[in-house]
Every structure is written in C-alpha cells, then in structure tokens.
C-alpha cells in the first residue's frame, strides 16, 4: 500500500547504515516489524496470563519422555 508520510531522514539513514539495508523500503519494513514485536511484548507484559489461563495452556497428557523414547526407537528401525 502506498502512503505518503514525513520521516526523520537522519533516523532512516542511520537505520539503513547500521543494519545494512540498501533501500528505504527495507528499513521501513524492518522498523515496522520491530515495532510490532515490541508492541506484542509490551502487551504480554501489561496483560499477564492468570493461573487458570496457564493451567489450560498445558496439555496434561503430554509426556516428553515418552515422545523422546518413541522418536529414538523409530530412528533405530
């Protein structure tokens, strides 16, 4: 999507130089991706899971030892 915005050219040039981007588009896309990642981390920190949410997030039938044993034996076949 094409959008016209005013950007801080010094910041953009610095990001391009530091990260090795050849185009402004690459730098802006990276900055948006990083901004999104930071926003998600901020949201997780500000809205932590409750104990019941954590309890429901785990499959209580999950047995990592059995899975490892099954994988080990299937490789030996």
PDB file with SEQRES, HELIX, SHEET and CRYST1 records, atoms N, CA, C and O in Angstrom:
SEQRES   1 A   77  UNK UNK UNK UNK UNK UNK UNK UNK UNK UNK UNK UNK UNK          
SEQRES   2 A   77  UNK UNK UNK UNK UNK UNK UNK UNK UNK UNK UNK UNK UNK          
SEQRES   3 A   77  UNK UNK UNK UNK UNK UNK UNK UNK UNK UNK UNK UNK UNK          
SEQRES   4 A   77  UNK UNK UNK UNK UNK UNK UNK UNK UNK UNK UNK UNK UNK          
SEQRES   5 A   77  UNK UNK UNK UNK UNK UNK UNK UNK UNK UNK UNK UNK UNK          
SEQRES   6 A   77  UNK UNK UNK UNK UNK UNK UNK UNK UNK UNK UNK UNK              
HELIX    1 AA1 UNK A    9  UNK A   19  1                                  11    
HELIX    2 AA2 UNK A   24  UNK A   46  1                                  23    
HELIX    3 AA3 UNK A   51  UNK A   57  1                                   7    
HELIX    4 AA4 UNK A   64  UNK A   76  1                                  13    
CRYST1    1.000    1.000    1.000  90.00  90.00  90.00 P 1           1          
ATOM      1  N   UNK A   1       0.854  -1.165   0.000  1.00  0.00           N  
ATOM      2  CA  UNK A   1       0.000   0.000   0.000  1.00  0.00           C  
ATOM      3  C   UNK A   1       0.906   1.236   0.000  1.00  0.00           C  
ATOM      4  O   UNK A   1       1.840   1.332   0.796  1.00  0.00           O  
ATOM      5  N   UNK A   2       0.624   2.149  -0.877  1.00  0.00           N  
ATOM      6  CA  UNK A   2       1.403   3.381  -0.934  1.00  0.00           C  
ATOM      7  C   UNK A   2       0.818   4.396   0.037  1.00  0.00           C  
ATOM      8  O   UNK A   2      -0.393   4.611   0.091  1.00  0.00           O  
ATOM      9  N   UNK A   3       1.721   5.018   0.807  1.00  0.00           N  
ATOM     10  CA  UNK A   3       1.333   6.019   1.788  1.00  0.00           C  
ATOM     11  C   UNK A   3       2.371   7.128   1.776  1.00  0.00           C  
ATOM     12  O   UNK A   3       3.569   6.869   1.665  1.00  0.00           O  
ATOM     13  N   UNK A   4       1.916   8.331   1.887  1.00  0.00           N  
ATOM     14  CA  UNK A   4       2.832   9.461   1.979  1.00  0.00           C  
ATOM     15  C   UNK A   4       2.925   9.899   3.430  1.00  0.00           C  
ATOM     16  O   UNK A   4       1.926  10.257   4.054  1.00  0.00           O  
ATOM     17  N   UNK A   5       4.164   9.864   3.964  1.00  0.00           N  
ATOM     18  CA  UNK A   5       4.400  10.290   5.338  1.00  0.00           C  
ATOM     19  C   UNK A   5       5.710  11.063   5.396  1.00  0.00           C  
ATOM     20  O   UNK A   5       6.590  10.895   4.551  1.00  0.00           O  
ATOM     21  N   UNK A   6       5.817  11.908   6.403  1.00  0.00           N  
ATOM     22  CA  UNK A   6       7.081  12.601   6.639  1.00  0.00           C  
ATOM     23  C   UNK A   6       7.905  11.750   7.592  1.00  0.00           C  
ATOM     24  O   UNK A   6       7.427  11.347   8.653  1.00  0.00           O  
ATOM     25  N   UNK A   7       9.144  11.482   7.204  1.00  0.00           N  
ATOM     26  CA  UNK A   7      10.034  10.656   8.011  1.00  0.00           C  
ATOM     27  C   UNK A   7      11.237  11.470   8.447  1.00  0.00           C  
ATOM     28  O   UNK A   7      11.628  12.434   7.789  1.00  0.00           O  
ATOM     29  N   UNK A   8      11.814  11.069   9.559  1.00  0.00           N  
ATOM     30  CA  UNK A   8      13.061  11.666  10.021  1.00  0.00           C  
ATOM     31  C   UNK A   8      14.179  11.037   9.184  1.00  0.00           C  
ATOM     32  O   UNK A   8      14.568   9.892   9.417  1.00  0.00           O  
ATOM     33  N   UNK A   9      14.687  11.785   8.218  1.00  0.00           N  
ATOM     34  CA  UNK A   9      15.691  11.245   7.299  1.00  0.00           C  
ATOM     35  C   UNK A   9      16.961  10.798   8.013  1.00  0.00           C  
ATOM     36  O   UNK A   9      17.569   9.804   7.614  1.00  0.00           O  
ATOM     37  N   UNK A  10      17.376  11.514   9.064  1.00  0.00           N  
ATOM     38  CA  UNK A  10      18.580  11.120   9.802  1.00  0.00           C  
ATOM     39  C   UNK A  10      18.398   9.752  10.460  1.00  0.00           C  
ATOM     40  O   UNK A  10      19.300   8.915  10.413  1.00  0.00           O  
ATOM     41  N   UNK A  11      17.239   9.524  11.071  1.00  0.00           N  
ATOM     42  CA  UNK A  11      16.972   8.227  11.700  1.00  0.00           C  
ATOM     43  C   UNK A  11      16.933   7.120  10.652  1.00  0.00           C  
ATOM     44  O   UNK A  11      17.493   6.041  10.851  1.00  0.00           O  
ATOM     45  N   UNK A  12      16.267   7.399   9.538  1.00  0.00           N  
ATOM     46  CA  UNK A  12      16.153   6.394   8.484  1.00  0.00           C  
ATOM     47  C   UNK A  12      17.530   6.054   7.912  1.00  0.00           C  
ATOM     48  O   UNK A  12      17.844   4.880   7.719  1.00  0.00           O  
ATOM     49  N   UNK A  13      18.337   7.050   7.645  1.00  0.00           N  
ATOM     50  CA  UNK A  13      19.685   6.814   7.118  1.00  0.00           C  
ATOM     51  C   UNK A  13      20.534   6.047   8.128  1.00  0.00           C  
ATOM     52  O   UNK A  13      21.318   5.178   7.745  1.00  0.00           O  
ATOM     53  N   UNK A  14      20.384   6.360   9.416  1.00  0.00           N  
ATOM     54  CA  UNK A  14      21.138   5.666  10.455  1.00  0.00           C  
ATOM     55  C   UNK A  14      20.740   4.193  10.518  1.00  0.00           C  
ATOM     56  O   UNK A  14      21.605   3.323  10.616  1.00  0.00           O  
ATOM     57  N   UNK A  15      19.451   3.910  10.461  1.00  0.00           N  
ATOM     58  CA  UNK A  15      18.990   2.516  10.455  1.00  0.00           C  
ATOM     59  C   UNK A  15      19.533   1.789   9.230  1.00  0.00           C  
ATOM     60  O   UNK A  15      20.006   0.657   9.334  1.00  0.00           O  
ATOM     61  N   UNK A  16      19.467   2.436   8.076  1.00  0.00           N  
ATOM     62  CA  UNK A  16      19.955   1.813   6.846  1.00  0.00           C  
ATOM     63  C   UNK A  16      21.442   1.486   6.966  1.00  0.00           C  
ATOM     64  O   UNK A  16      21.881   0.408   6.565  1.00  0.00           O  
ATOM     65  N   UNK A  17      22.206   2.413   7.514  1.00  0.00           N  
ATOM     66  CA  UNK A  17      23.646   2.215   7.666  1.00  0.00           C  
ATOM     67  C   UNK A  17      23.944   1.119   8.690  1.00  0.00           C  
ATOM     68  O   UNK A  17      24.730   0.211   8.418  1.00  0.00           O  
ATOM     69  N   UNK A  18      23.323   1.202   9.858  1.00  0.00           N  
ATOM     70  CA  UNK A  18      23.585   0.235  10.935  1.00  0.00           C  
ATOM     71  C   UNK A  18      23.178  -1.183  10.564  1.00  0.00           C  
ATOM     72  O   UNK A  18      23.865  -2.142  10.917  1.00  0.00           O  
ATOM     73  N   UNK A  19      22.068  -1.319   9.858  1.00  0.00           N  
ATOM     74  CA  UNK A  19      21.538  -2.646   9.558  1.00  0.00           C  
ATOM     75  C   UNK A  19      21.927  -3.141   8.164  1.00  0.00           C  
ATOM     76  O   UNK A  19      21.666  -4.293   7.818  1.00  0.00           O  
ATOM     77  N   UNK A  20      22.547  -2.273   7.367  1.00  0.00           N  
ATOM     78  CA  UNK A  20      22.996  -2.701   6.040  1.00  0.00           C  
ATOM     79  C   UNK A  20      21.891  -2.761   4.994  1.00  0.00           C  
ATOM     80  O   UNK A  20      22.021  -3.466   3.994  1.00  0.00           O  
ATOM     81  N   UNK A  21      20.817  -2.033   5.217  1.00  0.00           N  
ATOM     82  CA  UNK A  21      19.727  -2.019   4.240  1.00  0.00           C  
ATOM     83  C   UNK A  21      20.132  -1.165   3.041  1.00  0.00           C  
ATOM     84  O   UNK A  21      20.787  -0.133   3.184  1.00  0.00           O  
ATOM     85  N   UNK A  22      19.728  -1.617   1.865  1.00  0.00           N  
ATOM     86  CA  UNK A  22      20.051  -0.879   0.657  1.00  0.00           C  
ATOM     87  C   UNK A  22      18.928   0.060   0.225  1.00  0.00           C  
ATOM     88  O   UNK A  22      19.163   1.013  -0.517  1.00  0.00           O  
ATOM     89  N   UNK A  23      17.708  -0.211   0.690  1.00  0.00           N  
ATOM     90  CA  UNK A  23      16.581   0.626   0.289  1.00  0.00           C  
ATOM     91  C   UNK A  23      15.846   1.151   1.515  1.00  0.00           C  
ATOM     92  O   UNK A  23      15.897   0.573   2.601  1.00  0.00           O  
ATOM     93  N   UNK A  24      15.170   2.258   1.300  1.00  0.00           N  
ATOM     94  CA  UNK A  24      14.345   2.831   2.365  1.00  0.00           C  
ATOM     95  C   UNK A  24      13.212   1.878   2.713  1.00  0.00           C  
ATOM     96  O   UNK A  24      12.839   1.758   3.880  1.00  0.00           O  
ATOM     97  N   UNK A  25      12.661   1.200   1.709  1.00  0.00           N  
ATOM     98  CA  UNK A  25      11.563   0.253   1.934  1.00  0.00           C  
ATOM     99  C   UNK A  25      11.997  -0.856   2.891  1.00  0.00           C  
ATOM    100  O   UNK A  25      11.254  -1.207   3.807  1.00  0.00           O  
ATOM    101  N   UNK A  26      13.200  -1.411   2.685  1.00  0.00           N  
ATOM    102  CA  UNK A  26      13.707  -2.456   3.582  1.00  0.00           C  
ATOM    103  C   UNK A  26      13.791  -1.945   5.023  1.00  0.00           C  
ATOM    104  O   UNK A  26      13.381  -2.628   5.962  1.00  0.00           O  
ATOM    105  N   UNK A  27      14.325  -0.741   5.179  1.00  0.00           N  
ATOM    106  CA  UNK A  27      14.495  -0.177   6.517  1.00  0.00           C  
ATOM    107  C   UNK A  27      13.154   0.082   7.189  1.00  0.00           C  
ATOM    108  O   UNK A  27      12.983  -0.195   8.377  1.00  0.00           O  
ATOM    109  N   UNK A  28      12.211   0.610   6.432  1.00  0.00           N  
ATOM    110  CA  UNK A  28      10.891   0.905   6.996  1.00  0.00           C  
ATOM    111  C   UNK A  28      10.159  -0.379   7.347  1.00  0.00           C  
ATOM    112  O   UNK A  28       9.514  -0.457   8.393  1.00  0.00           O  
ATOM    113  N   UNK A  29      10.249  -1.392   6.483  1.00  0.00           N  
ATOM    114  CA  UNK A  29       9.600  -2.671   6.770  1.00  0.00           C  
ATOM    115  C   UNK A  29      10.201  -3.291   8.029  1.00  0.00           C  
ATOM    116  O   UNK A  29       9.468  -3.810   8.872  1.00  0.00           O  
ATOM    117  N   UNK A  30      11.535  -3.242   8.165  1.00  0.00           N  
ATOM    118  CA  UNK A  30      12.191  -3.768   9.357  1.00  0.00           C  
ATOM    119  C   UNK A  30      11.715  -3.017  10.605  1.00  0.00           C  
ATOM    120  O   UNK A  30      11.411  -3.626  11.631  1.00  0.00           O  
ATOM    121  N   UNK A  31      11.656  -1.680  10.501  1.00  0.00           N  
ATOM    122  CA  UNK A  31      11.235  -0.867  11.646  1.00  0.00           C  
ATOM    123  C   UNK A  31       9.798  -1.201  12.060  1.00  0.00           C  
ATOM    124  O   UNK A  31       9.494  -1.265  13.251  1.00  0.00           O  
ATOM    125  N   UNK A  32       8.929  -1.410  11.093  1.00  0.00           N  
ATOM    126  CA  UNK A  32       7.543  -1.779  11.413  1.00  0.00           C  
ATOM    127  C   UNK A  32       7.478  -3.154  12.070  1.00  0.00           C  
ATOM    128  O   UNK A  32       6.719  -3.361  13.017  1.00  0.00           O  
ATOM    129  N   UNK A  33       8.276  -4.090  11.564  1.00  0.00           N  
ATOM    130  CA  UNK A  33       8.311  -5.435  12.150  1.00  0.00           C  
ATOM    131  C   UNK A  33       8.821  -5.378  13.584  1.00  0.00           C  
ATOM    132  O   UNK A  33       8.259  -6.021  14.470  1.00  0.00           O  
ATOM    133  N   UNK A  34       9.882  -4.613  13.817  1.00  0.00           N  
ATOM    134  CA  UNK A  34      10.416  -4.459  15.171  1.00  0.00           C  
ATOM    135  C   UNK A  34       9.408  -3.762  16.082  1.00  0.00           C  
ATOM    136  O   UNK A  34       9.252  -4.140  17.243  1.00  0.00           O  
ATOM    137  N   UNK A  35       8.726  -2.748  15.558  1.00  0.00           N  
ATOM    138  CA  UNK A  35       7.704  -2.064  16.345  1.00  0.00           C  
ATOM    139  C   UNK A  35       6.576  -3.006  16.731  1.00  0.00           C  
ATOM    140  O   UNK A  35       6.081  -2.972  17.858  1.00  0.00           O  
ATOM    141  N   UNK A  36       6.175  -3.844  15.788  1.00  0.00           N  
ATOM    142  CA  UNK A  36       5.117  -4.822  16.075  1.00  0.00           C  
ATOM    143  C   UNK A  36       5.573  -5.811  17.145  1.00  0.00           C  
ATOM    144  O   UNK A  36       4.815  -6.138  18.059  1.00  0.00           O  
ATOM    145  N   UNK A  37       6.817  -6.288  17.027  1.00  0.00           N  
ATOM    146  CA  UNK A  37       7.367  -7.238  18.006  1.00  0.00           C  
ATOM    147  C   UNK A  37       7.394  -6.611  19.401  1.00  0.00           C  
ATOM    148  O   UNK A  37       7.005  -7.247  20.381  1.00  0.00           O  
ATOM    149  N   UNK A  38       7.850  -5.378  19.482  1.00  0.00           N  
ATOM    150  CA  UNK A  38       7.897  -4.693  20.770  1.00  0.00           C  
ATOM    151  C   UNK A  38       6.501  -4.448  21.336  1.00  0.00           C  
ATOM    152  O   UNK A  38       6.296  -4.542  22.546  1.00  0.00           O  
ATOM    153  N   UNK A  39       5.545  -4.137  20.468  1.00  0.00           N  
ATOM    154  CA  UNK A  39       4.168  -3.920  20.924  1.00  0.00           C  
ATOM    155  C   UNK A  39       3.582  -5.204  21.504  1.00  0.00           C  
ATOM    156  O   UNK A  39       2.884  -5.164  22.517  1.00  0.00           O  
ATOM    157  N   UNK A  40       3.861  -6.338  20.872  1.00  0.00           N  
ATOM    158  CA  UNK A  40       3.374  -7.628  21.377  1.00  0.00           C  
ATOM    159  C   UNK A  40       4.010  -7.922  22.733  1.00  0.00           C  
ATOM    160  O   UNK A  40       3.322  -8.345  23.662  1.00  0.00           O  
ATOM    161  N   UNK A  41       5.320  -7.701  22.852  1.00  0.00           N  
ATOM    162  CA  UNK A  41       5.994  -7.939  24.135  1.00  0.00           C  
ATOM    163  C   UNK A  41       5.444  -7.022  25.216  1.00  0.00           C  
ATOM    164  O   UNK A  41       5.251  -7.450  26.354  1.00  0.00           O  
ATOM    165  N   UNK A  42       5.193  -5.774  24.874  1.00  0.00           N  
ATOM    166  CA  UNK A  42       4.616  -4.828  25.837  1.00  0.00           C  
ATOM    167  C   UNK A  42       3.227  -5.304  26.274  1.00  0.00           C  
ATOM    168  O   UNK A  42       2.892  -5.257  27.458  1.00  0.00           O  
ATOM    169  N   UNK A  43       2.430  -5.758  25.318  1.00  0.00           N  
ATOM    170  CA  UNK A  43       1.076  -6.237  25.625  1.00  0.00           C  
ATOM    171  C   UNK A  43       1.126  -7.456  26.540  1.00  0.00           C  
ATOM    172  O   UNK A  43       0.320  -7.576  27.463  1.00  0.00           O  
ATOM    173  N   UNK A  44       2.059  -8.349  26.288  1.00  0.00           N  
ATOM    174  CA  UNK A  44       2.204  -9.535  27.144  1.00  0.00           C  
ATOM    175  C   UNK A  44       2.594  -9.114  28.558  1.00  0.00           C  
ATOM    176  O   UNK A  44       2.069  -9.650  29.535  1.00  0.00           O  
ATOM    177  N   UNK A  45       3.516  -8.156  28.670  1.00  0.00           N  
ATOM    178  CA  UNK A  45       3.957  -7.701  29.990  1.00  0.00           C  
ATOM    179  C   UNK A  45       2.832  -6.993  30.742  1.00  0.00           C  
ATOM    180  O   UNK A  45       2.692  -7.152  31.955  1.00  0.00           O  
ATOM    181  N   UNK A  46       2.041  -6.218  30.024  1.00  0.00           N  
ATOM    182  CA  UNK A  46       0.966  -5.454  30.666  1.00  0.00           C  
ATOM    183  C   UNK A  46      -0.272  -6.303  30.965  1.00  0.00           C  
ATOM    184  O   UNK A  46      -1.085  -5.937  31.813  1.00  0.00           O  
ATOM    185  N   UNK A  47      -0.415  -7.429  30.276  1.00  0.00           N  
ATOM    186  CA  UNK A  47      -1.589  -8.295  30.452  1.00  0.00           C  
ATOM    187  C   UNK A  47      -1.144  -9.737  30.683  1.00  0.00           C  
ATOM    188  O   UNK A  47      -1.379 -10.600  29.837  1.00  0.00           O  
ATOM    189  N   UNK A  48      -0.507 -10.003  31.817  1.00  0.00           N  
ATOM    190  CA  UNK A  48      -0.005 -11.360  32.062  1.00  0.00           C  
ATOM    191  C   UNK A  48      -1.147 -12.367  32.182  1.00  0.00           C  
ATOM    192  O   UNK A  48      -2.277 -12.032  32.537  1.00  0.00           O  
ATOM    193  N   UNK A  49      -0.802 -13.609  31.872  1.00  0.00           N  
ATOM    194  CA  UNK A  49      -1.795 -14.671  31.977  1.00  0.00           C  
ATOM    195  C   UNK A  49      -2.117 -14.958  33.440  1.00  0.00           C  
ATOM    196  O   UNK A  49      -1.260 -14.853  34.317  1.00  0.00           O  
ATOM    197  N   UNK A  50      -3.358 -15.318  33.675  1.00  0.00           N  
ATOM    198  CA  UNK A  50      -3.763 -15.725  35.019  1.00  0.00           C  
ATOM    199  C   UNK A  50      -3.347 -17.185  35.228  1.00  0.00           C  
ATOM    200  O   UNK A  50      -2.982 -17.878  34.279  1.00  0.00           O  
ATOM    201  N   UNK A  51      -3.407 -17.629  36.456  1.00  0.00           N  
ATOM    202  CA  UNK A  51      -3.051 -19.015  36.770  1.00  0.00           C  
ATOM    203  C   UNK A  51      -3.942 -19.992  36.013  1.00  0.00           C  
ATOM    204  O   UNK A  51      -3.463 -21.028  35.554  1.00  0.00           O  
ATOM    205  N   UNK A  52      -5.222 -19.683  35.875  1.00  0.00           N  
ATOM    206  CA  UNK A  52      -6.119 -20.605  35.167  1.00  0.00           C  
ATOM    207  C   UNK A  52      -5.797 -20.639  33.674  1.00  0.00           C  
ATOM    208  O   UNK A  52      -5.922 -21.686  33.040  1.00  0.00           O  
ATOM    209  N   UNK A  53      -5.383 -19.505  33.108  1.00  0.00           N  
ATOM    210  CA  UNK A  53      -5.005 -19.500  31.694  1.00  0.00           C  
ATOM    211  C   UNK A  53      -3.752 -20.352  31.477  1.00  0.00           C  
ATOM    212  O   UNK A  53      -3.669 -21.098  30.502  1.00  0.00           O  
ATOM    213  N   UNK A  54      -2.779 -20.242  32.386  1.00  0.00           N  
ATOM    214  CA  UNK A  54      -1.572 -21.055  32.284  1.00  0.00           C  
ATOM    215  C   UNK A  54      -1.904 -22.535  32.441  1.00  0.00           C  
ATOM    216  O   UNK A  54      -1.358 -23.378  31.729  1.00  0.00           O  
ATOM    217  N   UNK A  55      -2.785 -22.843  33.358  1.00  0.00           N  
ATOM    218  CA  UNK A  55      -3.179 -24.231  33.585  1.00  0.00           C  
ATOM    219  C   UNK A  55      -3.801 -24.825  32.319  1.00  0.00           C  
ATOM    220  O   UNK A  55      -3.516 -25.967  31.960  1.00  0.00           O  
ATOM    221  N   UNK A  56      -4.641 -24.055  31.656  1.00  0.00           N  
ATOM    222  CA  UNK A  56      -5.317 -24.533  30.449  1.00  0.00           C  
ATOM    223  C   UNK A  56      -4.398 -24.557  29.229  1.00  0.00           C  
ATOM    224  O   UNK A  56      -4.737 -25.177  28.221  1.00  0.00           O  
ATOM    225  N   UNK A  57      -3.252 -23.901  29.301  1.00  0.00           N  
ATOM    226  CA  UNK A  57      -2.338 -23.836  28.159  1.00  0.00           C  
ATOM    227  C   UNK A  57      -1.497 -25.098  28.019  1.00  0.00           C  
ATOM    228  O   UNK A  57      -0.844 -25.304  26.995  1.00  0.00           O  
ATOM    229  N   UNK A  58      -1.511 -25.930  29.030  1.00  0.00           N  
ATOM    230  CA  UNK A  58      -0.683 -27.134  29.033  1.00  0.00           C  
ATOM    231  C   UNK A  58      -1.546 -28.363  28.824  1.00  0.00           C  
ATOM    232  O   UNK A  58      -2.577 -28.536  29.475  1.00  0.00           O  
ATOM    233  N   UNK A  59      -1.110 -29.216  27.907  1.00  0.00           N  
ATOM    234  CA  UNK A  59      -1.784 -30.497  27.693  1.00  0.00           C  
ATOM    235  C   UNK A  59      -1.262 -31.446  28.772  1.00  0.00           C  
ATOM    236  O   UNK A  59      -0.099 -31.849  28.743  1.00  0.00           O  
ATOM    237  N   UNK A  60      -2.110 -31.789  29.700  1.00  0.00           N  
ATOM    238  CA  UNK A  60      -1.684 -32.598  30.844  1.00  0.00           C  
ATOM    239  C   UNK A  60      -1.366 -34.044  30.462  1.00  0.00           C  
ATOM    240  O   UNK A  60      -0.790 -34.783  31.260  1.00  0.00           O  
ATOM    241  N   UNK A  61      -1.739 -34.452  29.240  1.00  0.00           N  
ATOM    242  CA  UNK A  61      -1.388 -35.786  28.756  1.00  0.00           C  
ATOM    243  C   UNK A  61      -0.053 -35.796  28.012  1.00  0.00           C  
ATOM    244  O   UNK A  61       0.398 -36.852  27.569  1.00  0.00           O  
ATOM    245  N   UNK A  62       0.578 -34.641  27.871  1.00  0.00           N  
ATOM    246  CA  UNK A  62       1.847 -34.520  27.157  1.00  0.00           C  
ATOM    247  C   UNK A  62       2.949 -35.163  27.975  1.00  0.00           C  
ATOM    248  O   UNK A  62       3.141 -34.830  29.145  1.00  0.00           O  
ATOM    249  N   UNK A  63       3.668 -36.079  27.362  1.00  0.00           N  
ATOM    250  CA  UNK A  63       4.745 -36.789  28.054  1.00  0.00           C  
ATOM    251  C   UNK A  63       6.002 -36.702  27.187  1.00  0.00           C  
ATOM    252  O   UNK A  63       6.174 -37.492  26.258  1.00  0.00           O  
ATOM    253  N   UNK A  64       6.865 -35.757  27.487  1.00  0.00           N  
ATOM    254  CA  UNK A  64       8.058 -35.529  26.671  1.00  0.00           C  
ATOM    255  C   UNK A  64       8.989 -36.738  26.695  1.00  0.00           C  
ATOM    256  O   UNK A  64       9.637 -37.028  25.690  1.00  0.00           O  
ATOM    257  N   UNK A  65       9.069 -37.436  27.799  1.00  0.00           N  
ATOM    258  CA  UNK A  65       9.938 -38.616  27.892  1.00  0.00           C  
ATOM    259  C   UNK A  65       9.448 -39.705  26.935  1.00  0.00           C  
ATOM    260  O   UNK A  65      10.244 -40.324  26.229  1.00  0.00           O  
ATOM    261  N   UNK A  66       8.145 -39.931  26.919  1.00  0.00           N  
ATOM    262  CA  UNK A  66       7.584 -40.936  26.005  1.00  0.00           C  
ATOM    263  C   UNK A  66       7.818 -40.530  24.545  1.00  0.00           C  
ATOM    264  O   UNK A  66       8.128 -41.377  23.707  1.00  0.00           O  
ATOM    265  N   UNK A  67       7.672 -39.252  24.247  1.00  0.00           N  
ATOM    266  CA  UNK A  67       7.919 -38.787  22.877  1.00  0.00           C  
ATOM    267  C   UNK A  67       9.366 -39.013  22.465  1.00  0.00           C  
ATOM    268  O   UNK A  67       9.636 -39.468  21.354  1.00  0.00           O  
ATOM    269  N   UNK A  68      10.289 -38.698  23.354  1.00  0.00           N  
ATOM    270  CA  UNK A  68      11.708 -38.914  23.043  1.00  0.00           C  
ATOM    271  C   UNK A  68      12.008 -40.390  22.847  1.00  0.00           C  
ATOM    272  O   UNK A  68      12.758 -40.765  21.945  1.00  0.00           O  
ATOM    273  N   UNK A  69      11.425 -41.222  23.690  1.00  0.00           N  
ATOM    274  CA  UNK A  69      11.630 -42.657  23.575  1.00  0.00           C  
ATOM    275  C   UNK A  69      11.085 -43.150  22.245  1.00  0.00           C  
ATOM    276  O   UNK A  69      11.751 -43.929  21.563  1.00  0.00           O  
ATOM    277  N   UNK A  70       9.891 -42.717  21.861  1.00  0.00           N  
ATOM    278  CA  UNK A  70       9.281 -43.127  20.596  1.00  0.00           C  
ATOM    279  C   UNK A  70      10.120 -42.678  19.407  1.00  0.00           C  
ATOM    280  O   UNK A  70      10.288 -43.438  18.454  1.00  0.00           O  
ATOM    281  N   UNK A  71      10.645 -41.469  19.445  1.00  0.00           N  
ATOM    282  CA  UNK A  71      11.467 -40.953  18.343  1.00  0.00           C  
ATOM    283  C   UNK A  71      12.769 -41.735  18.272  1.00  0.00           C  
ATOM    284  O   UNK A  71      13.213 -42.098  17.183  1.00  0.00           O  
ATOM    285  N   UNK A  72      13.381 -41.997  19.413  1.00  0.00           N  
ATOM    286  CA  UNK A  72      14.645 -42.734  19.435  1.00  0.00           C  
ATOM    287  C   UNK A  72      14.466 -44.127  18.840  1.00  0.00           C  
ATOM    288  O   UNK A  72      15.286 -44.567  18.033  1.00  0.00           O  
ATOM    289  N   UNK A  73      13.402 -44.822  19.232  1.00  0.00           N  
ATOM    290  CA  UNK A  73      13.186 -46.164  18.732  1.00  0.00           C  
ATOM    291  C   UNK A  73      12.799 -46.168  17.262  1.00  0.00           C  
ATOM    292  O   UNK A  73      13.166 -47.090  16.533  1.00  0.00           O  
ATOM    293  N   UNK A  74      12.065 -45.157  16.811  1.00  0.00           N  
ATOM    294  CA  UNK A  74      11.661 -45.121  15.397  1.00  0.00           C  
ATOM    295  C   UNK A  74      12.872 -44.863  14.495  1.00  0.00           C  
ATOM    296  O   UNK A  74      12.873 -45.290  13.341  1.00  0.00           O  
ATOM    297  N   UNK A  75      13.895 -44.177  14.995  1.00  0.00           N  
ATOM    298  CA  UNK A  75      15.106 -43.913  14.196  1.00  0.00           C  
ATOM    299  C   UNK A  75      15.960 -45.162  14.077  1.00  0.00           C  
ATOM    300  O   UNK A  75      16.683 -45.328  13.095  1.00  0.00           O  
ATOM    301  N   UNK A  76      15.883 -46.044  15.068  1.00  0.00           N  
ATOM    302  CA  UNK A  76      16.700 -47.255  15.065  1.00  0.00           C  
ATOM    303  C   UNK A  76      16.124 -48.340  14.164  1.00  0.00           C  
ATOM    304  O   UNK A  76      16.812 -49.309  13.844  1.00  0.00           O  
ATOM    305  N   UNK A  77      14.865 -48.187  13.750  1.00  0.00           N  
ATOM    306  CA  UNK A  77      14.212 -49.226  12.927  1.00  0.00           C  
ATOM    307  C   UNK A  77      14.818 -49.345  11.571  1.00  0.00           C  
ATOM    308  O   UNK A  77      14.380 -50.170  10.769  1.00  0.00           O  
TER     309      UNK A  77                                                      
END                                                                             
